[in-house]
């Protein structure tokens, strides 16, 4: 079952691991985290700067 939960900084490493190549990065997030390769800290910085947003992390079988 797919579940959503509020994004936590510890989720950023899982997200960064999913973005294994430039093509996947471009398709999934359109470069919004900065230049490829993206790091967990890039993702944390992106979401920390958003105001009025509620970022979520999707999990399937315990993995982001």
GUFIVEX-589946 format. One line per 10 residues: number of its first residue (from 1); their letters; for each residue x, y, z of N, C-alpha, C. Coordinates in Angstrom, 3 decimals, padded with zeros to 6 digits. Example, Ala and Ser with C-alpha at 12.3 -4.5 7.8 and 13.67 -1.06 7.14 Angstrom:
! GUFIVEX-589946
1	as	013.190/-005.690/007.800/012.300/-004.500/007.800/013.200/-003.300/007.800; 012.850/-002.250/007.080/013.670/-001.060/007.140/012.900/000.030/007.870 .
//
This chain:
! GUFIVEX-589946
1	xxxxxxxxxx	000.835/-001.167/000.000/000.000/000.000/000.000/000.890/001.244/000.000; 000.515/002.196/-000.790/001.210/003.474/-000.858/000.712/004.357/000.271; 001.651/004.927/001.023/001.285/005.843/002.090/002.050/007.152/001.925; 001.455/008.228/002.387/002.085/009.543/002.379/002.272/009.996/003.814; 003.405/010.644/004.048/003.632/011.238/005.351/004.363/012.552/005.150; 004.280/013.448/006.104/004.999/014.711/005.969/006.501/014.459/005.788; 007.107/015.219/004.889/008.540/015.103/004.637/009.320/015.424/005.898; 010.305/014.575/006.187/011.254/014.809/007.275/012.649/014.814/006.661; 013.564/015.523/007.278/014.914/015.613/006.725/015.546/014.245/006.498; 015.225/013.273/007.339/015.796/011.934/007.163/015.300/011.264/005.881 .
11	xxxxxxxxxx	014.218/011.731/005.292/013.698/011.184/004.031/014.556/011.600/002.836; 015.308/012.672/002.971/016.054/013.227/001.847/017.059/012.236/001.273; 017.685/011.427/002.110/018.655/010.460/001.604/017.974/009.428/000.710; 016.782/008.983/001.094/016.032/008.029/000.266/015.699/008.642/-001.093; 015.270/009.883/-001.083/014.910/010.556/-002.335/016.147/010.717/-003.218; 017.250/011.142/-002.633/018.489/011.324/-003.411/018.936/010.005/-004.044; 018.770/008.898/-003.334/019.157/007.585/-003.869/018.298/007.170/-005.055; 017.052/007.635/-005.101/016.165/007.308/-006.217/016.563/008.029/-007.501; 017.266/009.133/-007.376/017.649/009.953/-008.531/019.019/009.509/-009.023; 019.069/008.298/-009.596/020.320/007.613/-009.916/021.062/008.152/-011.126 .
21	xxxxxxxxxx	020.357/008.838/-012.011/021.018/009.383/-013.193/020.330/010.683/-013.599; 020.972/011.410/-014.500/020.441/012.721/-014.898/019.064/012.637/-015.537; 018.824/011.585/-016.312/017.524/011.448/-016.965/016.415/011.254/-015.928; 016.636/010.381/-014.965/015.647/010.172/-013.915/015.430/011.456/-013.124; 016.520/012.136/-012.812/016.429/013.398/-012.070/015.586/014.411/-012.831; 015.836/014.539/-014.122/015.084/015.504/-014.937/013.606/015.124/-015.026; 013.312/013.848/-015.182/011.918/013.408/-015.301/011.156/013.522/-013.991; 011.788/013.191/-012.893/011.100/013.162/-011.607/010.919/014.551/-011.013; 011.953/015.374/-011.094/011.841/016.665/-010.401/012.230/017.864/-011.243; 012.515/017.678/-012.492/012.738/018.810/-013.393/013.853/019.745/-012.964 .
31	xxxxxxxxxx	014.809/019.247/-012.200/015.936/020.065/-011.800/015.672/021.019/-010.648; 014.551/020.868/-009.962/014.212/021.842/-008.920/015.151/021.818/-007.719; 015.902/020.746/-007.528/016.810/020.674/-006.384/018.179/021.267/-006.684; 018.409/021.721/-007.904/019.714/022.251/-008.287/020.361/021.366/-009.327; 021.640/021.486/-009.466/022.374/020.718/-010.467/022.524/019.264/-010.058; 022.573/018.405/-011.065/022.810/016.977/-010.829/024.303/016.765/-010.650; 024.781/015.915/-009.776/024.012/015.027/-008.901/023.475/015.782/-007.691; 022.315/015.370/-007.259/021.656/016.011/-006.127/022.035/015.266/-004.843; 022.196/016.024/-003.783/022.507/015.426/-002.485/021.295/015.544/-001.564; 021.346/014.801/-000.479/020.279/014.896/000.518/020.178/016.327/001.035 .
41	xxxxxxxxxx	021.318/016.982/001.217/021.293/018.356/001.727/020.650/019.314/000.729; 020.841/019.084/-000.578/020.165/019.905/-001.594/018.651/019.814/-001.442; 018.165/018.623/-001.199/016.728/018.397/-001.054/016.218/019.059/000.221; 016.944/018.903/001.308/016.566/019.536/002.573/016.523/021.051/002.410; 017.531/021.614/001.759/017.579/023.062/001.560/016.392/023.545/000.739; 016.039/022.793/-000.301/014.913/023.173/-001.153/013.622/023.259/-000.342; 013.325/022.215/000.416/012.069/022.199/001.166/012.080/023.163/002.350; 013.242/023.410/002.922/013.336/024.360/004.035/013.025/025.786/003.585; 013.317/026.086/002.325/013.115/027.443/001.806/011.668/027.704/001.376; 010.858/026.676/001.246/009.471/026.851/000.816/008.620/027.387/001.963 .
51	xxxxxxxxxx	007.807/028.365/001.659/006.892/028.894/002.667/005.466/028.503/002.297; 004.715/028.058/003.273/003.322/027.717/003.043/003.114/026.418/002.293; 004.150/025.605/002.188/004.038/024.320/001.490/004.081/023.188/002.512; 003.506/022.071/002.139/003.503/020.897/002.995/004.069/019.717/002.211; 005.395/019.644/002.094/005.983/018.552/001.323/005.677/017.200/001.974; 005.454/016.229/001.125/005.117/014.883/001.572/006.108/013.892/000.955; 006.268/012.767/001.620/007.082/011.671/001.104/006.163/010.470/000.912; 006.231/009.866/-000.255/005.448/008.665/-000.540/006.281/007.441/-000.191; 005.663/006.478/000.452/006.334/005.234/000.826/005.543/004.062/000.275; 006.269/003.093/-000.242/005.677/001.841/-000.720/006.534/000.712/-000.174 .
61	xxxx	005.940/-000.169/000.582/006.653/-001.281/001.202/007.824/-000.775/002.047; 007.602/000.307/002.760/008.597/000.817/003.675/009.721/001.636/003.061; 009.691/001.841/001.746/010.746/002.604/001.071/010.151/003.825/000.402; 010.903/004.922/000.452/010.467/006.149/-000.196/010.420/005.954/-001.691 .
//
